[in-house]
Amino acid sequence: MRWGGSKLPAKIAPWAGRIADFLEATGVWTHAAIVSGLMQLGIPYDIAEYTATWVDLFL
């Protein structure tokens, strides 16, 4: 959204930066939730972190 602002609809374009910031932050929240959930299943932190990184790449 940051680099394609000129191609966005007029109603969205002024807000593109804020929307991009929000979506990036959501990714961090999602990553942390995946790590936390995997650790609650008894998976060690390093494996949970590695798994969450791969999940982030494909989702």
Secondary structure, DSSP 8 states (H G I E B T S, - for coil): --S-GGGS-TTTGGGHHHHHHHHHHHHHHHHHHHHHHHHHTT--HHHHHHHHHHHHHH-
